[in-house]
Amino acid sequence: MAKKYTVCLDEAQRARLRRALSTGGGPAREQAHARVLLKADEGLSDEEVAEAVEVSVRTVERVRRLFVTAGTEAALRRRPQPPRPEKRKLDGEAEAKLIMLACSKSPDGHDHWTLDLLADRMVKLNYVPAVSRDTVGRALKKTRSSRG
């Protein structure tokens, strides 16, 4: 069966890939992908390339496809990660309020603060829009204070 994505490197691309491999300074992933492209250009099958470069057949297929559809740089480099929303639920101010709350008198009917109680109270007091008990526990673990 004919390959859908056939790697055909020109002399400049081949020289660039060999130069990148000979310097050995780049990330291991880029070097492996450069080796995949060079072996694929020799006409080896995906299985042979995978065995020679010690990567999976799926990696060989992906590198071939990226090279043909997007070019050499896309085949070698990682795609940039998409922007993520702010990961920290508790910033410094919210952590300070949490510690202040944890050090205060426990609510009526309870001997001490639990992580669930602290999380619920943080939301109820509008310190944060939402927070889990695990986040509260991690924030308190960073402090030297004791809840009880």
N, CA, C and O atoms as a GROMACS GRO file, in nm:
protein
  592
    1MET      N    1   0.083  -0.118   0.000
    1MET     CA    2   0.000   0.000   0.000
    1MET      C    3   0.088   0.125   0.000
    1MET      O    4   0.184   0.133   0.077
    2ALA      N    5   0.057   0.219  -0.085
    2ALA     CA    6   0.136   0.341  -0.096
    2ALA      C    7   0.113   0.431   0.025
    2ALA      O    8   0.002   0.441   0.079
    3LYS      N    9   0.220   0.496   0.067
    3LYS     CA   10   0.211   0.586   0.180
    3LYS      C   11   0.136   0.711   0.140
    3LYS      O   12   0.156   0.765   0.031
    4LYS      N   13   0.048   0.757   0.230
    4LYS     CA   14  -0.026   0.879   0.203
    4LYS      C   15   0.065   1.000   0.219
    4LYS      O   16   0.056   1.097   0.144
    5TYR      N   17   0.154   0.994   0.319
    5TYR     CA   18   0.246   1.104   0.346
    5TYR      C   19   0.389   1.055   0.322
    5TYR      O   20   0.446   0.987   0.407
    6THR      N   21   0.445   1.090   0.208
    6THR     CA   22   0.579   1.046   0.172
    6THR      C   23   0.677   1.160   0.199
    6THR      O   24   0.656   1.273   0.157
    7VAL      N   25   0.784   1.128   0.269
    7VAL     CA   26   0.886   1.227   0.302
    7VAL      C   27   0.987   1.234   0.190
    7VAL      O   28   1.052   1.135   0.156
    8CYS      N   29   1.001   1.353   0.130
    8CYS     CA   30   1.101   1.379   0.026
    8CYS      C   31   1.177   1.505   0.067
    8CYS      O   32   1.128   1.616   0.049
    9LEU      N   33   1.295   1.486   0.121
    9LEU     CA   34   1.375   1.599   0.166
    9LEU      C   35   1.461   1.652   0.053
    9LEU      O   36   1.514   1.575  -0.027
   10ASP      N   37   1.474   1.784   0.045
   10ASP     CA   38   1.570   1.840  -0.050
   10ASP      C   39   1.707   1.844   0.018
   10ASP      O   40   1.718   1.814   0.137
   11GLU      N   41   1.810   1.879  -0.056
   11GLU     CA   42   1.946   1.875  -0.004
   11GLU      C   43   1.965   1.970   0.114
   11GLU      O   44   2.036   1.937   0.209
   12ALA      N   45   1.902   2.087   0.110
   12ALA     CA   46   1.916   2.184   0.219
   12ALA      C   47   1.850   2.130   0.347
   12ALA      O   48   1.906   2.144   0.456
   13GLN      N   49   1.734   2.069   0.335
   13GLN     CA   50   1.667   2.012   0.452
   13GLN      C   51   1.748   1.898   0.511
   13GLN      O   52   1.764   1.887   0.633
   14ARG      N   53   1.801   1.813   0.423
   14ARG     CA   54   1.883   1.701   0.469
   14ARG      C   55   2.005   1.751   0.544
   14ARG      O   56   2.039   1.698   0.650
   15ALA      N   57   2.072   1.853   0.490
   15ALA     CA   58   2.192   1.908   0.554
   15ALA      C   59   2.157   1.970   0.688
   15ALA      O   60   2.232   1.954   0.784
   16ARG      N   61   2.044   2.039   0.696
   16ARG     CA   62   2.002   2.102   0.822
   16ARG      C   63   1.975   1.996   0.928
   16ARG      O   64   2.016   2.012   1.043
   17LEU      N   65   1.907   1.887   0.891
   17LEU     CA   66   1.877   1.781   0.986
   17LEU      C   67   2.004   1.711   1.033
   17LEU      O   68   2.019   1.681   1.151
   18ARG      N   69   2.095   1.685   0.941
   18ARG     CA   70   2.222   1.620   0.979
   18ARG      C   71   2.304   1.711   1.071
   18ARG      O   72   2.366   1.664   1.167
   19ARG      N   73   2.302   1.842   1.041
   19ARG     CA   74   2.375   1.937   1.124
   19ARG      C   75   2.314   1.941   1.266
   19ARG      O   76   2.387   1.946   1.366
   20ALA      N   77   2.183   1.939   1.273
   20ALA     CA   78   2.116   1.939   1.405
   20ALA      C   79   2.152   1.813   1.484
   20ALA      O   80   2.169   1.819   1.606
   21LEU      N   81   2.164   1.700   1.416
   21LEU     CA   82   2.201   1.575   1.484
   21LEU      C   83   2.348   1.573   1.523
   21LEU      O   84   2.383   1.521   1.629
   22SER      N   85   2.433   1.629   1.440
   22SER     CA   86   2.577   1.623   1.470
   22SER      C   87   2.614   1.713   1.587
   22SER      O   88   2.707   1.681   1.661
   23THR      N   89   2.544   1.825   1.604
   23THR     CA   90   2.575   1.912   1.717
   23THR      C   91   2.526   1.849   1.847
   23THR      O   92   2.589   1.866   1.951
   24GLY      N   93   2.414   1.777   1.841
   24GLY     CA   94   2.362   1.707   1.958
   24GLY      C   95   2.315   1.797   2.070
   24GLY      O   96   2.301   1.751   2.184
   25GLY      N   97   2.290   1.924   2.040
   25GLY     CA   98   2.253   2.017   2.146
   25GLY      C   99   2.105   2.036   2.166
   25GLY      O  100   2.064   2.094   2.267
   26GLY      N  101   2.023   1.989   2.075
   26GLY     CA  102   1.880   2.012   2.085
   26GLY      C  103   1.811   1.912   2.175
   26GLY      O  104   1.873   1.816   2.222
   27PRO      N  105   1.683   1.934   2.199
   27PRO     CA  106   1.605   1.839   2.279
   27PRO      C  107   1.603   1.700   2.215
   27PRO      O  108   1.609   1.688   2.093
   28ALA      N  109   1.594   1.598   2.297
   28ALA     CA  110   1.596   1.460   2.249
   28ALA      C  111   1.480   1.433   2.153
   28ALA      O  112   1.495   1.358   2.056
   29ARG      N  113   1.366   1.494   2.180
   29ARG     CA  114   1.249   1.474   2.093
   29ARG      C  115   1.278   1.526   1.952
   29ARG      O  116   1.244   1.461   1.854
   30GLU      N  117   1.340   1.645   1.942
   30GLU     CA  118   1.372   1.701   1.812
   30GLU      C  119   1.474   1.614   1.739
   30GLU      O  120   1.464   1.594   1.618
   31GLN      N  121   1.570   1.561   1.812
   31GLN     CA  122   1.670   1.474   1.749
   31GLN      C  123   1.606   1.346   1.697
   31GLN      O  124   1.637   1.300   1.587
   32ALA      N  125   1.516   1.289   1.776
   32ALA     CA  126   1.447   1.168   1.732
   32ALA      C  127   1.364   1.195   1.607
   32ALA      O  128   1.362   1.114   1.514
   33HIS      N  129   1.295   1.307   1.605
   33HIS     CA  130   1.213   1.341   1.488
   33HIS      C  131   1.300   1.368   1.366
   33HIS      O  132   1.262   1.333   1.254
   34ALA      N  133   1.417   1.429   1.386
   34ALA     CA  134   1.510   1.450   1.275
   34ALA      C  135   1.558   1.315   1.220
   34ALA      O  136   1.567   1.297   1.098
   35ARG      N  137   1.589   1.222   1.308
   35ARG     CA  138   1.630   1.088   1.263
   35ARG      C  139   1.517   1.019   1.187
   35ARG      O  140   1.540   0.952   1.086
   36VAL      N  141   1.393   1.036   1.236
   36VAL     CA  142   1.277   0.977   1.168
   36VAL      C  143   1.268   1.031   1.026
   36VAL      O  144   1.249   0.955   0.932
   37LEU      N  145   1.281   1.161   1.011
   37LEU     CA  146   1.270   1.222   0.877
   37LEU      C  147   1.382   1.173   0.784
   37LEU      O  148   1.358   1.144   0.667
   38LEU      N  149   1.502   1.165   0.838
   38LEU     CA  150   1.614   1.118   0.753
   38LEU      C  151   1.596   0.971   0.712
   38LEU      O  152   1.620   0.936   0.597
   39LYS      N  153   1.553   0.887   0.805
   39LYS     CA  154   1.531   0.746   0.772
   39LYS      C  155   1.413   0.730   0.676
   39LYS      O  156   1.418   0.649   0.583
   40ALA      N  157   1.307   0.809   0.699
   40ALA     CA  158   1.190   0.801   0.610
   40ALA      C  159   1.227   0.847   0.470
   40ALA      O  160   1.173   0.796   0.372
   41ASP      N  161   1.317   0.943   0.459
   41ASP     CA  162   1.362   0.992   0.328
   41ASP      C  163   1.440   0.884   0.252
   41ASP      O  164   1.444   0.886   0.130
   42GLU      N  165   1.501   0.791   0.326
   42GLU     CA  166   1.574   0.681   0.262
   42GLU      C  167   1.480   0.577   0.202
   42GLU      O  168   1.524   0.489   0.128
   43GLY      N  169   1.351   0.587   0.233
   43GLY     CA  170   1.253   0.496   0.176
   43GLY      C  171   1.220   0.377   0.265
   43GLY      O  172   1.159   0.280   0.218
   44LEU      N  173   1.259   0.382   0.391
   44LEU     CA  174   1.230   0.272   0.482
   44LEU      C  175   1.082   0.273   0.521
   44LEU      O  176   1.017   0.378   0.516
   45SER      N  177   1.030   0.159   0.558
   45SER     CA  178   0.891   0.151   0.603
   45SER      C  179   0.880   0.210   0.743
   45SER      O  180   0.981   0.231   0.810
   46ASP      N  181   0.758   0.237   0.787
   46ASP     CA  182   0.736   0.293   0.920
   46ASP      C  183   0.792   0.201   1.028
   46ASP      O  184   0.852   0.248   1.125
   47GLU      N  185   0.772   0.072   1.012
   47GLU     CA  186   0.822  -0.024   1.111
   47GLU      C  187   0.974  -0.022   1.118
   47GLU      O  188   1.032  -0.025   1.227
   48GLU      N  189   1.040  -0.016   1.003
   48GLU     CA  190   1.186  -0.013   0.999
   48GLU      C  191   1.240   0.117   1.061
   48GLU      O  192   1.338   0.115   1.136
   49VAL      N  193   1.175   0.226   1.029
   49VAL     CA  194   1.217   0.356   1.086
   49VAL      C  195   1.199   0.353   1.237
   49VAL      O  196   1.288   0.395   1.311
   50ALA      N  197   1.084   0.304   1.283
   50ALA     CA  198   1.055   0.299   1.426
   50ALA      C  199   1.160   0.215   1.499
   50ALA      O  200   1.206   0.252   1.607
   51GLU      N  201   1.197   0.104   1.442
   51GLU     CA  202   1.296   0.018   1.504
   51GLU      C  203   1.434   0.084   1.504
   51GLU      O  204   1.507   0.076   1.604
   52ALA      N  205   1.471   0.148   1.394
   52ALA     CA  206   1.602   0.212   1.385
   52ALA      C  207   1.616   0.330   1.481
   52ALA      O  208   1.723   0.350   1.540
   53VAL      N  209   1.510   0.408   1.496
   53VAL     CA  210   1.516   0.529   1.578
   53VAL      C  211   1.472   0.502   1.722
   53VAL      O  212   1.491   0.586   1.810
   54GLU      N  213   1.413   0.385   1.744
   54GLU     CA  214   1.362   0.344   1.875
   54GLU      C  215   1.249   0.434   1.924
   54GLU      O  216   1.249   0.484   2.037
   55VAL      N  217   1.152   0.453   1.834
   55VAL     CA  218   1.028   0.522   1.867
   55VAL      C  219   0.914   0.432   1.822
   55VAL      O  220   0.936   0.329   1.759
   56SER      N  221   0.790   0.472   1.853
   56SER     CA  222   0.676   0.391   1.811
   56SER      C  223   0.642   0.418   1.664
   56SER      O  224   0.679   0.520   1.608
   57VAL      N  225   0.572   0.324   1.606
   57VAL     CA  226   0.528   0.339   1.467
   57VAL      C  227   0.435   0.459   1.457
   57VAL      O  228   0.436   0.531   1.357
   58ARG      N  229   0.354   0.479   1.559
   58ARG     CA  230   0.261   0.593   1.560
   58ARG      C  231   0.337   0.725   1.555
   58ARG      O  232   0.293   0.820   1.490
   59THR      N  233   0.451   0.733   1.624
   59THR     CA  234   0.533   0.854   1.620
   59THR      C  235   0.586   0.878   1.480
   59THR      O  236   0.587   0.991   1.432
   60VAL      N  237   0.630   0.772   1.413
   60VAL     CA  238   0.679   0.784   1.276
   60VAL      C  239   0.568   0.836   1.185
   60VAL      O  240   0.590   0.927   1.104
   61GLU      N  241   0.449   0.779   1.198
   61GLU     CA  242   0.336   0.824   1.116
   61GLU      C  243   0.306   0.970   1.140
   61GLU      O  244   0.282   1.046   1.046
   62ARG      N  245   0.307   1.010   1.268
   62ARG     CA  246   0.275   1.149   1.303
   62ARG      C  247   0.380   1.246   1.249
   62ARG      O  248   0.346   1.353   1.199
   63VAL      N  249   0.508   1.209   1.258
   63VAL     CA  250   0.614   1.296   1.208
   63VAL      C  251   0.606   1.308   1.057
   63VAL      O  252   0.624   1.417   1.003
   64ARG      N  253   0.579   1.198   0.988
   64ARG     CA  254   0.561   1.204   0.842
   64ARG      C  255   0.448   1.300   0.805
   64ARG      O  256   0.463   1.387   0.719
   65ARG      N  257   0.334   1.282   0.872
   65ARG     CA  258   0.217   1.365   0.842
   65ARG      C  259   0.246   1.513   0.867
   65ARG      O  260   0.213   1.598   0.785
   66LEU      N  261   0.308   1.543   0.980
   66LEU     CA  262   0.341   1.682   1.013
   66LEU      C  263   0.438   1.742   0.911
   66LEU      O  264   0.423   1.857   0.871
   67PHE      N  265   0.535   1.664   0.870
   67PHE     CA  266   0.632   1.714   0.772
   67PHE      C  267   0.564   1.749   0.641
   67PHE      O  268   0.588   1.856   0.584
   68VAL      N  269   0.478   1.659   0.592
   68VAL     CA  270   0.414   1.681   0.462
   68VAL      C  271   0.311   1.794   0.470
   68VAL      O  272   0.301   1.876   0.377
   69THR      N  273   0.235   1.800   0.578
   69THR     CA  274   0.128   1.899   0.584
   69THR      C  275   0.173   2.036   0.635
   69THR      O  276   0.118   2.138   0.593
   70ALA      N  277   0.273   2.041   0.725
   70ALA     CA  278   0.307   2.168   0.787
   70ALA      C  279   0.454   2.208   0.774
   70ALA      O  280   0.490   2.321   0.808
   71GLY      N  281   0.540   2.118   0.727
   71GLY     CA  282   0.679   2.154   0.707
   71GLY      C  283   0.774   2.098   0.812
   71GLY      O  284   0.734   2.032   0.908
   72THR      N  285   0.902   2.126   0.790
   72THR     CA  286   1.008   2.071   0.874
   72THR      C  287   0.997   2.118   1.018
   72THR      O  288   1.007   2.038   1.111
   73GLU      N  289   0.976   2.248   1.038
   73GLU     CA  290   0.971   2.302   1.175
   73GLU      C  291   0.860   2.238   1.257
   73GLU      O  292   0.879   2.204   1.374
   74ALA      N  293   0.743   2.220   1.195
   74ALA     CA  294   0.630   2.160   1.267
   74ALA      C  295   0.660   2.015   1.304
   74ALA      O  296   0.617   1.968   1.409
   75ALA      N  297   0.733   1.945   1.218
   75ALA     CA  298   0.766   1.805   1.245
   75ALA      C  299   0.868   1.793   1.357
   75ALA      O  300   0.870   1.693   1.429
   76LEU      N  301   0.953   1.892   1.372
   76LEU     CA  302   1.059   1.885   1.473
   76LEU      C  303   1.018   1.944   1.607
   76LEU      O  304   1.044   1.884   1.711
   77ARG      N  305   0.954   2.057   1.605
   77ARG     CA  306   0.925   2.131   1.728
   77ARG      C  307   0.790   2.092   1.787
   77ARG      O  308   0.702   2.041   1.717
   78ARG      N  309   0.777   2.115   1.915
   78ARG     CA  310   0.649   2.093   1.984
   78ARG      C  311   0.553   2.204   1.947
   78ARG      O  312   0.593   2.317   1.921
   79ARG      N  313   0.425   2.169   1.944
   79ARG     CA  314   0.324   2.272   1.923
   79ARG      C  315   0.314   2.357   2.049
   79ARG      O  316   0.325   2.304   2.160
   80PRO      N  317   0.293   2.487   2.034
   80PRO     CA  318   0.276   2.568   2.155
   80PRO      C  319   0.149   2.529   2.229
   80PRO      O  320   0.047   2.499   2.167
   81GLN      N  321   0.156   2.529   2.359
   81GLN     CA  322   0.042   2.491   2.441
   81GLN      C  323  -0.061   2.603   2.441
   81GLN      O  324  -0.025   2.721   2.439
   82PRO      N  325  -0.189   2.567   2.443
   82PRO     CA  326  -0.292   2.671   2.444
   82PRO      C  327  -0.290   2.748   2.576
   82PRO      O  328  -0.250   2.693   2.678
   83PRO      N  329  -0.332   2.873   2.573
   83PRO     CA  330  -0.336   2.948   2.698
   83PRO      C  331  -0.435   2.884   2.795
   83PRO      O  332  -0.542   2.836   2.755
   84ARG      N  333  -0.398   2.883   2.920
   84ARG     CA  334  -0.483   2.823   3.022
   84ARG      C  335  -0.535   2.931   3.115
   84ARG      O  336  -0.467   3.031   3.139
   85PRO      N  337  -0.654   2.912   3.166
   85PRO     CA  338  -0.702   3.011   3.264
   85PRO      C  339  -0.615   3.006   3.388
   85PRO      O  340  -0.540   2.910   3.409
   86GLU      N  341  -0.626   3.106   3.467
   86GLU     CA  342  -0.547   3.112   3.590
   86GLU      C  343  -0.567   2.983   3.669
   86GLU      O  344  -0.680   2.945   3.701
   87LYS      N  345  -0.457   2.916   3.701
   87LYS     CA  346  -0.466   2.786   3.765
   87LYS      C  347  -0.486   2.796   3.916
   87LYS      O  348  -0.550   2.710   3.976
   88ARG      N  349  -0.432   2.899   3.978
   88ARG     CA  350  -0.440   2.910   4.124
   88ARG      C  351  -0.578   2.956   4.166
   88ARG      O  352  -0.624   3.062   4.124
   89LYS      N  353  -0.642   2.878   4.247
   89LYS     CA  354  -0.772   2.916   4.300
   89LYS      C  355  -0.757   3.012   4.418
   89LYS      O  356  -0.839   3.101   4.438
   90LEU      N  357  -0.650   2.992   4.494
   90LEU     CA  358  -0.626   3.076   4.610
   90LEU      C  359  -0.499   3.157   4.590
   90LEU      O  360  -0.389   3.102   4.590
   91ASP      N  361  -0.514   3.288   4.571
   91ASP     CA  362  -0.396   3.373   4.562
   91ASP      C  363  -0.350   3.406   4.705
   91ASP      O  364  -0.404   3.352   4.801
   92GLY      N  365  -0.253   3.492   4.718
   92GLY     CA  366  -0.198   3.523   4.850
   92GLY      C  367  -0.302   3.581   4.945
   92GLY      O  368  -0.305   3.547   5.063
   93GLU      N  369  -0.387   3.670   4.893
   93GLU     CA  370  -0.489   3.732   4.977
   93GLU      C  371  -0.591   3.629   5.025
   93GLU      O  372  -0.629   3.628   5.142
   94ALA      N  373  -0.635   3.542   4.934
   94ALA     CA  374  -0.733   3.439   4.971
   94ALA      C  375  -0.672   3.339   5.068
   94ALA      O  376  -0.740   3.291   5.158
   95GLU      N  377  -0.543   3.308   5.052
   95GLU     CA  378  -0.476   3.217   5.146
   95GLU      C  379  -0.470   3.279   5.285
   95GLU      O  380  -0.491   3.211   5.386
   96ALA      N  381  -0.442   3.408   5.290
   96ALA     CA  382  -0.437   3.476   5.420
   96ALA      C  383  -0.574   3.472   5.488
   96ALA      O  384  -0.583   3.450   5.609
   97LYS      N  385  -0.679   3.492   5.410
   97LYS     CA  386  -0.814   3.486   5.466
   97LYS      C  387  -0.847   3.344   5.512
   97LYS      O  388  -0.914   3.325   5.614
   98LEU      N  389  -0.800   3.245   5.437
   98LEU     CA  390  -0.823   3.106   5.476
   98LEU      C  391  -0.755   3.076   5.609
   98LEU      O  392  -0.815   3.013   5.697
   99ILE      N  393  -0.632   3.119   5.624
   99ILE     CA  394  -0.558   3.093   5.748
   99ILE      C  395  -0.625   3.165   5.865
   99ILE      O  396  -0.637   3.111   5.974
  100MET      N  397  -0.668   3.288   5.839
  100MET     CA  398  -0.738   3.363   5.943
  100MET      C  399  -0.865   3.289   5.984
  100MET      O  400  -0.898   3.281   6.103
  101LEU      N  401  -0.936   3.237   5.887
  101LEU     CA  402  -1.059   3.164   5.914
  101LEU      C  403  -1.030   3.035   5.990
  101LEU      O  404  -1.101   3.000   6.084
  102ALA      N  405  -0.924   2.964   5.948
  102ALA     CA  406  -0.889   2.836   6.013
  102ALA      C  407  -0.845   2.857   6.158
  102ALA      O  408  -0.862   2.768   6.241
  103CYS      N  409  -0.789   2.974   6.187
  103CYS     CA  410  -0.743   3.002   6.323
  103CYS      C  411  -0.854   3.058   6.411
  103CYS      O  412  -0.838   3.071   6.532
  104SER      N  413  -0.966   3.091   6.351
  104SER     CA  414  -1.077   3.147   6.429
  104SER      C  415  -1.154   3.035   6.500
  104SER      O  416  -1.125   2.917   6.482
  105LYS      N  417  -1.251   3.077   6.580
  105LYS     CA  418  -1.334   2.981   6.653
  105LYS      C  419  -1.414   2.896   6.554
  105LYS      O  420  -1.466   2.948   6.455
  106SER      N  421  -1.423   2.767   6.581
  106SER     CA  422  -1.496   2.677   6.490
  106SER      C  423  -1.645   2.708   6.496
  106SER      O  424  -1.693   2.764   6.595
  107PRO      N  425  -1.720   2.674   6.393
  107PRO     CA  426  -1.863   2.703   6.390
  107PRO      C  427  -1.938   2.625   6.498
  107PRO      O  428  -1.892   2.522   6.546
  108ASP      N  429  -2.056   2.677   6.534
  108ASP     CA  430  -2.138   2.611   6.636
  108ASP      C  431  -2.170   2.468   6.594
  108ASP      O  432  -2.200   2.440   6.477
  109GLY      N  433  -2.163   2.378   6.689
  109GLY     CA  434  -2.193   2.238   6.663
  109GLY      C  435  -2.074   2.157   6.615
  109GLY      O  436  -2.087   2.038   6.589
  110HIS      N  437  -1.956   2.221   6.604
  110HIS     CA  438  -1.835   2.151   6.557
  110HIS      C  439  -1.720   2.176   6.654
  110HIS      O  440  -1.703   2.287   6.704
  111ASP      N  441  -1.643   2.072   6.679
  111ASP     CA  442  -1.528   2.086   6.769
  111ASP      C  443  -1.414   2.163   6.703
  111ASP      O  444  -1.344   2.240   6.769
  112HIS      N  445  -1.397   2.143   6.572
  112HIS     CA  446  -1.290   2.208   6.500
  112HIS      C  447  -1.331   2.226   6.354
  112HIS      O  448  -1.431   2.171   6.308
  113TRP      N  449  -1.251   2.304   6.283
  113TRP     CA  450  -1.277   2.326   6.141
  113TRP      C  451  -1.238   2.201   6.063
  113TRP      O  452  -1.133   2.141   6.087
  114THR      N  453  -1.323   2.161   5.969
  114THR     CA  454  -1.286   2.056   5.874
  114THR      C  455  -1.255   2.125   5.741
  114THR      O  456  -1.290   2.241   5.720
  115LEU      N  457  -1.190   2.052   5.652
  115LEU     CA  458  -1.158   2.109   5.522
  115LEU      C  459  -1.285   2.146   5.446
  115LEU      O  460  -1.290   2.250   5.380
  116ASP      N  461  -1.387   2.062   5.456
  116ASP     CA  462  -1.514   2.092   5.389
  116ASP      C  463  -1.579   2.217   5.447
  116ASP      O  464  -1.629   2.301   5.372
  117LEU      N  465  -1.577   2.230   5.578
  117LEU     CA  466  -1.634   2.350   5.640
  117LEU      C  467  -1.559   2.476   5.597
  117LEU      O  468  -1.621   2.578   5.567
  118LEU      N  469  -1.427   2.467   5.594
  118LEU     CA  470  -1.348   2.583   5.551
  118LEU      C  471  -1.377   2.620   5.406
  118LEU      O  472  -1.392   2.737   5.373
  119ALA      N  473  -1.385   2.519   5.319
  119ALA     CA  474  -1.413   2.545   5.178
  119ALA      C  475  -1.550   2.609   5.161
  119ALA      O  476  -1.565   2.706   5.087
  120ASP      N  477  -1.650   2.556   5.231
  120ASP     CA  478  -1.785   2.612   5.222
  120ASP      C  479  -1.789   2.756   5.274
  120ASP      O  480  -1.853   2.842   5.213
  121ARG      N  481  -1.721   2.782   5.385
  121ARG     CA  482  -1.723   2.916   5.443
  121ARG      C  483  -1.650   3.016   5.353
  121ARG      O  484  -1.692   3.131   5.342
  122MET      N  485  -1.541   2.972   5.288
  122MET     CA  486  -1.468   3.060   5.195
  122MET      C  487  -1.560   3.105   5.081
  122MET      O  488  -1.557   3.221   5.040
  123VAL      N  489  -1.639   3.014   5.031
  123VAL     CA  490  -1.732   3.046   4.922
  123VAL      C  491  -1.845   3.134   4.976
  123VAL      O  492  -1.885   3.231   4.912
  124LYS      N  493  -1.897   3.099   5.093
  124LYS     CA  494  -2.009   3.173   5.153
  124LYS      C  495  -1.970   3.320   5.180
  124LYS      O  496  -2.052   3.410   5.164
  125LEU      N  497  -1.846   3.342   5.221
  125LEU     CA  498  -1.798   3.477   5.251
  125LEU      C  499  -1.749   3.551   5.126
  125LEU      O  500  -1.699   3.663   5.136
  126ASN      N  501  -1.763   3.489   5.011
  126ASN     CA  502  -1.722   3.547   4.881
  126ASN      C  503  -1.572   3.578   4.875
  126ASN      O  504  -1.532   3.674   4.810
  127TYR      N  505  -1.491   3.497   4.941
  127TYR     CA  506  -1.347   3.511   4.927
  127TYR      C  507  -1.302   3.454   4.793
  127TYR      O  508  -1.209   3.505   4.730
  128VAL      N  509  -1.368   3.347   4.751
  128VAL     CA  510  -1.340   3.282   4.622
  128VAL      C  511  -1.474   3.236   4.563
  128VAL      O  512  -1.568   3.208   4.638
  129PRO      N  513  -1.484   3.227   4.430
  129PRO     CA  514  -1.610   3.180   4.371
  129PRO      C  515  -1.636   3.032   4.399
  129PRO      O  516  -1.750   2.992   4.420
  130ALA      N  517  -1.531   2.951   4.398
  130ALA     CA  518  -1.543   2.808   4.427
  130ALA      C  519  -1.406   2.756   4.467
  130ALA      O  520  -1.304   2.801   4.416
  131VAL      N  521  -1.405   2.661   4.560
  131VAL     CA  522  -1.279   2.600   4.602
  131VAL      C  523  -1.310   2.461   4.658
  131VAL      O  524  -1.413   2.440   4.722
  132SER      N  525  -1.220   2.368   4.632
  132SER     CA  526  -1.241   2.232   4.680
  132SER      C  527  -1.171   2.212   4.814
  132SER      O  528  -1.086   2.291   4.854
  133ARG      N  529  -1.209   2.105   4.880
  133ARG     CA  530  -1.146   2.072   5.008
  133ARG      C  531  -0.998   2.040   4.988
  133ARG      O  532  -0.916   2.067   5.075
  134ASP      N  533  -0.964   1.981   4.873
  134ASP     CA  534  -0.824   1.948   4.845
  134ASP      C  535  -0.738   2.073   4.832
  134ASP      O  536  -0.625   2.077   4.881
  135THR      N  537  -0.792   2.175   4.765
  135THR     CA  538  -0.719   2.301   4.751
  135THR      C  539  -0.698   2.366   4.887
  135THR      O  540  -0.590   2.417   4.917
  136VAL      N  541  -0.802   2.363   4.970
  136VAL     CA  542  -0.791   2.418   5.106
  136VAL      C  543  -0.684   2.341   5.183
  136VAL      O  544  -0.603   2.401   5.253
  137GLY      N  545  -0.685   2.210   5.172
  137GLY     CA  546  -0.586   2.128   5.243
  137GLY      C  547  -0.444   2.157   5.198
  137GLY      O  548  -0.354   2.164   5.281
  138ARG      N  549  -0.424   2.173   5.067
  138ARG     CA  550  -0.290   2.205   5.016
  138ARG      C  551  -0.243   2.340   5.064
  138ARG      O  552  -0.126   2.358   5.098
  139ALA      N  553  -0.334   2.438   5.067
  139ALA     CA  554  -0.297   2.572   5.113
  139ALA      C  555  -0.260   2.569   5.261
  139ALA      O  556  -0.163   2.633   5.302
  140LEU      N  557  -0.335   2.497   5.341
  140LEU     CA  558  -0.306   2.490   5.484
  140LEU      C  559  -0.180   2.409   5.513
  140LEU      O  560  -0.110   2.435   5.611
  141LYS      N  561  -0.151   2.314   5.429
  141LYS     CA  562  -0.032   2.231   5.450
  141LYS      C  563   0.096   2.315   5.437
  141LYS      O  564   0.198   2.282   5.496
  142LYS      N  565   0.089   2.423   5.359
  142LYS     CA  566   0.206   2.508   5.340
  142LYS      C  567   0.237   2.592   5.463
  142LYS      O  568   0.347   2.646   5.475
  143THR      N  569   0.143   2.602   5.554
  143THR     CA  570   0.164   2.686   5.673
  143THR      C  571   0.213   2.599   5.788
  143THR      O  572   0.203   2.477   5.784
  144ARG      N  573   0.265   2.664   5.890
  144ARG     CA  574   0.312   2.592   6.008
  144ARG      C  575   0.203   2.584   6.115
  144ARG      O  576   0.222   2.522   6.220
  145SER      N  577   0.088   2.647   6.087
  145SER     CA  578  -0.018   2.649   6.188
  145SER      C  579  -0.087   2.514   6.197
  145SER      O  580  -0.083   2.434   6.103
  146SER      N  581  -0.150   2.490   6.309
  146SER     CA  582  -0.223   2.366   6.330
  146SER      C  583  -0.369   2.401   6.351
  146SER      O  584  -0.402   2.498   6.419
  147ARG      N  585  -0.458   2.321   6.291
  147ARG     CA  586  -0.601   2.346   6.304
  147ARG      C  587  -0.657   2.295   6.436
  147ARG      O  588  -0.774   2.317   6.468
  148GLY      N  589  -0.573   2.228   6.512
  148GLY     CA  590  -0.640   2.185   6.625
  148GLY      C  591  -0.586   2.119   6.738
  148GLY      O  592  -0.660   2.087   6.831
   0.00000   0.00000   0.00000
